[in-house]
């Protein structure tokens, strides 16, 4: 797999995953860190792309806003179940939280029985975390499978030390494809960077549009290009590196 071509803001529409792409994965998702200088650079890229810039994440859009403030941006959250079409626009939800109530009850009981598992409630999605306890992968998968049972309409995704369930019918690829149907994205070449199995839907979508799919990190992928890690993403985007800043501060 090759290194990606340089970003061309005049022609490209830039779509970025968040965790594992813009920020390092950490045991507690609320503890991720991104430099203010990197956020400023993302704003420059957004302007260079004439606004054809969006964050595509499994997180809720409100949480992304907190990490990336003061940047305003288009976004798809919870794998596309939340959508904000443009900076400052209203966040719309494609599903109600109550649809997951039967699964929510079973998962809540399950993490009480095994407290090393952690349940994150995104309202329109539920995530069982086992980061720090890789030996619990099978238990996490079994718990989610039991909670979902044979009920149709749910989508289960396995990610980096997580198992997630949300309502079916939406994924990151469909979210990207929807953005590409309207301005300022329409007519541009989509570029998507992501690190996880859930990002494969995004890679498939941009490749179907003759775009650029970039896998971050190791593992098999539909992407044609690869960057080694979060720091490599920052360098490719022209963002300051967290490692470089910490090294400079220590010297």
C-alpha positions in Angstrom: 0.0 0.0 0.0 1.4 3.4 -1.1 1.8 6.7 0.6 -1.1 9.1 -0.4 -0.7 11.9 -2.9 -0.6 15.4 -1.5 -3.8 17.1 -0.6 -5.1 19.5 -3.3 -7.5 21.9 -1.6 -8.6 23.3 -5.0 -9.9 19.9 -6.1 -10.4 17.7 -3.0 -13.2 17.4 -0.5 -11.6 16.4 2.8 -13.3 13.9 5.2 -11.6 13.0 8.4 -12.3 10.3 11.1 -11.5 11.5 14.6 -10.3 8.8 17.0 -7.2 7.0 15.8 -6.8 9.5 12.9 -6.7 13.1 14.3 -6.2 12.0 17.9 -4.5 9.0 19.5 -6.7 6.2 21.0 -6.7 6.4 24.8 -8.3 4.2 27.5 -10.8 7.0 28.4 -12.2 8.6 25.2 -12.9 11.8 27.0 -9.1 12.3 27.6 -8.0 12.6 24.0 -5.9 15.6 23.2 -5.4 17.7 20.0 -3.2 20.8 19.9 -4.8 24.2 19.3 -2.3 24.8 16.5 -3.5 21.6 14.8 -7.1 22.8 15.1 -6.1 26.1 13.5 -4.5 24.2 10.7 -7.7 22.3 10.1 -9.4 25.6 9.8 -6.9 26.6 7.1 -7.6 23.4 5.2 -11.3 24.0 5.5 -10.9 27.4 4.0 -8.6 26.1 1.3 -11.2 23.5 0.3 -13.9 26.3 0.1 -15.7 24.6 3.0 -15.6 21.1 1.6 -14.4 19.6 4.9 -16.2 17.3 7.3 -15.5 15.1 10.3 -17.0 11.6 10.1 -16.9 9.9 13.4 -18.5 7.4 15.7 -18.7 10.1 18.4 -21.6 12.4 18.9 -21.2 15.7 17.1 -21.6 17.7 20.3 -18.6 15.8 21.7 -16.5 16.6 18.6 -17.4 20.3 19.0 -15.9 20.2 22.5 -12.6 18.8 21.3 -12.3 20.9 18.2 -13.5 24.3 19.5 -13.4 27.0 18.1 -13.5 25.3 14.7 -16.9 25.1 13.2 -17.4 22.2 10.7 -19.8 19.9 8.9 -20.0 16.5 10.5 -21.5 13.1 10.6 -21.7 11.6 14.1 -22.6 8.2 15.4 -21.6 6.7 12.1 -24.0 9.0 10.2 -27.0 8.8 12.5 -26.3 12.4 13.4 -25.7 15.0 10.7 -24.7 18.6 10.5 -24.7 19.7 6.9 -22.5 22.9 7.4 -20.8 24.8 10.1 -23.3 26.4 12.4 -26.2 24.4 11.0 -28.6 22.4 13.2 -27.6 18.9 14.2 -30.2 16.4 12.9 -30.8 12.9 14.1 -31.9 10.1 11.9 -33.1 8.0 14.8 -34.5 8.3 18.3 -32.7 7.0 21.4 -35.7 5.1 22.6 -35.4 2.6 19.7 -32.4 1.1 21.5 -34.0 0.9 25.0 -34.4 -3.0 24.9 -30.7 -3.3 24.1 -29.7 -0.6 26.5 -31.3 -2.5 29.5 -29.5 -5.7 28.7 -26.1 -4.0 28.2 -26.4 -2.0 31.4 -27.1 -5.2 33.4 -24.1 -6.9 31.6 -21.6 -4.2 32.6 -22.8 -4.4 36.2 -22.1 -8.1 36.2 -18.6 -7.6 34.6 -17.4 -4.1 35.8 -14.2 -4.2 33.8 -16.5 -3.6 30.7 -17.7 -0.1 30.3 -20.9 1.1 28.5 -20.9 4.3 26.6 -24.4 5.6 25.8 -24.4 7.8 22.7 -28.3 7.8 22.7 -28.5 6.6 19.1 -25.7 4.1 19.6 -24.4 2.0 22.5 -20.7 1.0 22.9 -19.2 -1.7 25.1 -15.6 -0.8 25.8 -13.0 -3.3 26.9 -9.8 -1.2 26.4 -7.2 -2.2 28.9 -8.7 -5.7 29.1 -8.1 -7.4 25.8 -9.0 -10.7 27.4 -12.6 -9.5 27.6 -13.1 -9.3 23.8 -15.1 -12.5 23.7 -17.2 -11.4 26.7 -18.0 -8.0 25.1 -19.0 -9.6 21.8 -21.1 -12.2 23.6 -22.9 -9.5 25.7 -23.8 -7.4 22.6 -24.9 -10.4 20.7 -27.1 -11.5 23.6 -28.6 -8.0 23.9 -29.4 -7.8 20.1 -30.5 -11.4 19.8 -32.4 -12.1 16.6 -34.1 -8.7 16.4 -33.8 -7.1 12.9 -32.9 -3.5 12.4 -29.7 -3.3 14.5 -26.1 -3.0 13.2 -23.3 -4.4 15.3 -19.7 -3.1 14.6 -16.5 -4.3 16.1 -13.8 -1.6 16.5 -10.6 -1.1 18.4 -11.4 -2.6 21.8 -15.1 -1.8 21.4 -18.3 -3.4 20.2 -20.9 -1.0 19.1 -24.6 -1.4 18.3 -26.8 1.1 16.6 -29.8 1.2 14.3 -29.1 -0.3 10.9 -29.3 1.5 7.6 -26.5 4.0 8.1 -22.7 4.0 8.1 -19.8 6.3 7.4 -19.8 5.6 3.7 -23.4 6.5 3.3 -22.8 9.7 5.2 -19.9 10.7 3.0 -22.0 9.9 -0.1 -24.8 12.1 1.1 -22.4 15.0 1.7 -21.0 14.6 -1.8 -24.4 15.3 -3.4 -24.5 19.0 -2.3 -22.4 22.1 -2.2 -19.6 22.7 -1.4 -18.7 19.0 -1.8 -20.4 18.3 -5.1 -18.0 18.0 -8.1 -14.9 17.6 -5.9 -12.7 14.5 -5.4 -13.4 13.0 -2.0 -10.5 12.1 0.3 -11.2 10.1 3.5 -8.8 9.2 6.3 -9.7 6.6 8.9 -8.1 3.9 11.0 -10.8 1.4 12.1 -13.0 -1.3 10.6 -15.9 1.1 10.7 -14.0 3.3 8.3 -14.0 0.7 5.6 -17.5 1.8 4.6 -16.0 5.3 4.1 -13.2 3.9 2.0 -15.6 2.0 -0.2 -17.7 5.1 -0.7 -14.9 7.4 -1.8 -13.4 4.8 -4.1 -16.8 4.4 -5.8 -16.5 8.2 -6.5 -12.9 7.8 -7.8 -11.7 9.4 -4.6 -8.7 8.8 -2.3 -9.0 6.3 0.5 -6.3 6.5 3.2 -5.9 3.9 5.9 -4.2 5.0 9.2 -2.2 2.3 10.9 -1.8 -1.4 10.4 -4.3 -4.1 9.2 -6.0 -5.1 6.0 -8.0 -2.5 4.3 -10.0 -1.5 1.2 -7.9 1.7 1.1 -5.3 2.2 -1.6 -3.0 4.4 0.5 -1.7 4.3 4.1 -0.3 6.5 6.7 1.5 4.9 9.7 -0.1 6.7 12.6 -1.8 9.8 13.9 1.5 11.8 13.8 1.8 10.8 10.1 -1.7 12.2 9.5 -0.7 15.5 11.1 2.4 15.7 9.0 0.5 15.0 5.8 -2.1 17.6 6.7 0.6 20.1 7.7 -0.6 20.1 11.3 1.8 20.5 14.3 2.8 17.2 15.8 2.0 16.6 19.5 5.3 14.6 19.8 7.2 17.4 18.2 5.7 20.1 20.4 6.4 18.0 23.6 10.0 17.4 22.4 10.5 21.1 21.8 9.0 22.1 25.2 11.3 19.5 27.0 14.5 20.8 25.2 
